[in-house]
Amino acid sequence: MKNPWEEISLDDYENHMKLGSVMQLQSLNKMMKGQFDAYPVSSVMILGIAGGNGLEHVQKEKFEKVYGIDVNAAYLRETVSRYPELNGVLECLCRDLTDEEAELPEADMIIANLLIEYIGYECFRKTVQKVNPEYVSCIIQINMENHWVSDSPYLHVFDGLEQVHHLMEEAALNKAMAEIHYHAIRSLECMLPNGKKLVRIDFRKDDGKQNL
């Protein structure tokens, strides 16, 4: 079965995300700067990179490699064309993370923003184990009301996502990550319109020394 994200155009996705009633594109951009700057890493993997929102915050003197992962090849082509200044640093790979056979390189850090919602905790854990990063920084959407897609002219573009969407809970994500020995070290919130908020949770791999 084809992944529903392969059917959604980047224009429709980004136009919805940047509406004044949604404000997710803008909010994620600001939060990503903090993610890139937070830890002493030289390689980062961005899961669900879409059109590369936030890549302008990448410091070439800090990062030797930035991997952009997405299931939609058209998104990745657009990302590469938008950020020619990252040539030699940015490497985009088309991967369906729900495919257990999907191969991924290792990286010092994973950034996964609004991604776990569409693959689930278990698939995300397996992805983290493949990449084996020291740090994982996630942004999840918490719906304080019942709807998970904000009303907009693009609403029905996302109808196919219902078959793969998972509701997120901060405690459940912390528990899932603890089971593969990653512990939460930071949590930040950003309120959005329409009864939603973005929650950034950062994890660090447990090296077994914390309690010594």
C-alpha positions as CSV (number, residue, x, y, z in Angstrom):
1,M,0.0,0.0,0.0
2,K,1.3,3.4,-1.0
3,N,2.2,5.8,1.9
4,P,-0.5,8.6,2.0
5,W,2.3,11.2,2.3
6,E,3.3,10.4,-1.2
7,E,0.0,11.7,-2.5
8,I,0.1,15.2,-0.8
9,S,1.7,18.0,-2.7
10,L,4.3,20.1,-0.9
11,D,2.5,23.3,-1.9
12,D,-0.7,22.1,-0.2
13,Y,1.1,20.9,2.9
14,E,3.1,24.1,3.4
15,N,0.2,26.4,2.5
16,H,-1.9,24.7,5.1
17,M,0.9,24.7,7.7
18,K,1.7,28.5,7.4
19,L,-1.9,29.7,7.6
20,G,-2.5,32.3,10.4
21,S,-5.0,29.9,12.0
22,V,-2.4,27.1,12.0
23,M,1.0,28.7,12.4
24,Q,2.9,25.4,12.5
25,L,5.4,26.1,9.7
26,Q,6.6,29.4,11.4
27,S,6.6,27.8,14.9
28,L,8.5,24.8,13.8
29,N,11.1,27.0,12.1
30,K,11.9,28.9,15.3
31,M,12.0,25.7,17.4
32,M,14.3,24.0,14.9
33,K,16.9,26.7,15.4
34,G,17.1,25.7,19.0
35,Q,17.3,22.0,18.1
36,F,20.3,22.6,15.7
37,D,22.1,24.7,18.3
38,A,21.4,22.6,21.4
39,Y,24.1,19.9,21.5
40,P,27.8,19.3,20.5
41,V,27.1,17.1,17.4
42,S,28.6,17.1,13.9
43,S,26.0,15.0,12.1
44,V,22.2,15.2,12.3
45,M,19.4,13.2,10.7
46,I,16.1,15.0,10.1
47,L,13.2,12.5,9.8
48,G,10.3,13.7,7.7
49,I,12.2,16.7,6.3
50,A,9.4,17.6,3.8
51,G,10.5,20.8,2.0
52,G,13.4,21.6,4.3
53,N,11.8,24.1,6.6
54,G,14.4,25.2,9.2
55,L,17.5,24.3,7.2
56,E,18.5,27.9,6.9
57,H,19.6,27.5,10.6
58,V,22.2,24.9,9.8
59,Q,25.7,26.1,10.6
60,K,28.1,24.6,8.0
61,E,31.0,25.1,10.3
62,K,29.3,22.9,12.9
63,F,27.8,20.1,10.8
64,E,29.8,17.8,8.6
65,K,26.7,16.0,7.5
66,V,22.9,16.6,7.5
67,Y,20.7,13.7,6.4
68,G,17.2,14.6,5.2
69,I,14.9,11.6,5.2
70,D,11.4,11.5,3.7
71,V,9.1,9.1,2.0
72,N,8.2,11.6,-0.7
73,A,10.9,11.9,-3.3
74,A,9.4,15.1,-4.7
75,Y,9.8,16.8,-1.3
76,L,13.4,15.8,-1.2
77,R,14.1,17.2,-4.7
78,E,12.6,20.5,-3.7
79,T,14.6,20.6,-0.5
80,V,17.9,20.1,-2.4
81,S,17.0,22.9,-4.9
82,R,16.0,25.3,-2.1
83,Y,19.3,25.0,-0.2
84,P,22.2,25.0,-2.6
85,E,24.4,26.5,0.0
86,L,24.3,23.1,1.9
87,N,25.8,21.3,-1.1
88,G,28.3,18.8,0.3
89,V,26.7,18.8,3.7
90,L,23.0,17.9,3.0
91,E,22.3,14.4,1.8
92,C,18.7,13.5,1.1
93,L,17.5,9.9,1.2
94,C,14.1,8.6,0.2
95,R,13.0,6.1,2.8
96,D,9.7,4.7,4.1
97,L,10.4,4.3,7.8
98,T,7.6,1.9,8.2
99,D,9.6,-0.6,6.0
100,E,11.7,-2.6,8.4
101,E,14.2,-3.2,5.6
102,A,14.8,0.5,5.1
103,E,18.5,1.2,5.6
104,L,19.7,4.4,7.4
105,P,23.2,5.7,8.2
106,E,24.3,6.5,11.7
107,A,24.2,10.1,13.0
108,D,25.0,11.9,16.2
109,M,21.5,13.3,16.5
110,I,18.0,12.7,15.2
111,I,15.5,15.5,14.8
112,A,11.9,14.2,14.3
113,N,9.3,16.9,14.1
114,L,5.6,16.0,13.6
115,L,6.9,12.6,12.4
116,I,6.1,10.1,15.2
117,E,2.4,10.8,14.8
118,Y,2.6,9.0,11.4
119,I,4.7,6.0,12.1
120,G,3.9,5.3,15.8
121,Y,6.1,4.8,18.8
122,E,7.3,1.3,18.0
123,C,8.5,2.1,14.5
124,F,10.1,5.3,15.8
125,R,12.0,3.3,18.4
126,K,13.3,0.9,15.7
127,T,14.4,3.8,13.6
128,V,16.3,5.4,16.5
129,Q,18.1,2.1,17.1
130,K,19.2,1.9,13.5
131,V,20.7,5.4,13.6
132,N,22.1,5.0,17.1
133,P,22.3,8.8,17.9
134,E,23.5,10.2,21.2
135,Y,20.6,12.8,21.1
136,V,17.1,12.7,19.9
137,S,15.0,15.8,19.6
138,C,11.3,15.4,18.8
139,I,8.4,17.8,18.4
140,I,5.0,16.3,18.8
141,Q,1.6,17.9,18.4
142,I,-0.7,17.7,21.4
143,N,-4.4,18.2,20.6
144,M,-6.2,19.7,23.5
145,E,-9.4,19.4,21.5
146,N,-10.7,16.5,19.5
147,H,-9.5,17.5,16.0
148,W,-5.9,16.8,14.9
149,V,-6.0,18.7,11.6
150,S,-6.8,22.4,11.8
151,D,-9.7,23.6,9.7
152,S,-8.4,25.2,6.5
153,P,-9.1,25.3,2.7
154,Y,-6.7,22.4,2.5
155,L,-8.4,20.2,5.1
156,H,-9.4,17.4,2.8
157,V,-5.9,17.1,1.3
158,F,-5.0,15.3,4.5
159,D,-8.0,12.8,4.6
160,G,-5.7,9.9,3.7
161,L,-3.6,10.4,6.7
162,E,-6.3,9.2,9.1
163,Q,-5.2,5.6,8.3
164,V,-1.7,6.2,9.6
165,H,-2.2,8.9,12.3
166,H,-1.5,8.2,16.0
167,L,-2.5,10.5,18.8
168,M,0.6,11.6,20.8
169,E,1.1,11.7,24.6
170,E,4.3,13.1,26.2
171,A,4.3,10.4,28.9
172,A,3.8,7.6,26.4
173,L,6.8,8.9,24.3
174,N,9.0,9.2,27.3
175,K,8.1,5.6,28.3
176,A,8.7,4.3,24.8
177,M,12.2,5.9,24.6
178,A,13.1,4.8,28.1
179,E,12.6,1.2,27.0
180,I,15.5,1.6,24.5
181,H,17.6,3.5,27.1
182,Y,17.0,7.1,26.1
183,H,16.0,9.5,28.9
184,A,14.4,12.9,28.6
185,I,16.6,15.8,29.3
186,R,14.6,18.8,28.1
187,S,10.9,19.7,27.4
188,L,9.6,22.9,25.9
189,E,6.1,23.9,24.8
190,C,4.8,26.3,22.1
191,M,1.1,27.1,22.1
192,L,-0.7,27.2,18.7
193,P,-4.1,28.4,17.5
194,N,-7.1,26.1,17.5
195,G,-6.5,24.4,20.8
196,K,-3.1,22.8,20.0
197,K,0.4,22.9,21.2
198,L,3.8,21.8,20.0
199,V,5.9,20.0,22.6
200,R,9.6,19.5,22.1
201,I,11.2,16.7,24.0
202,D,14.9,16.0,23.9
203,F,16.4,12.6,24.8
204,R,20.0,11.5,25.5
205,K,21.2,7.9,25.2
206,D,21.8,6.4,28.6
207,D,25.5,5.4,28.8
208,G,25.0,3.7,32.1
209,K,27.1,6.2,34.0
210,Q,24.4,8.5,35.3
211,N,23.9,6.6,38.6
212,L,27.6,5.8,39.3
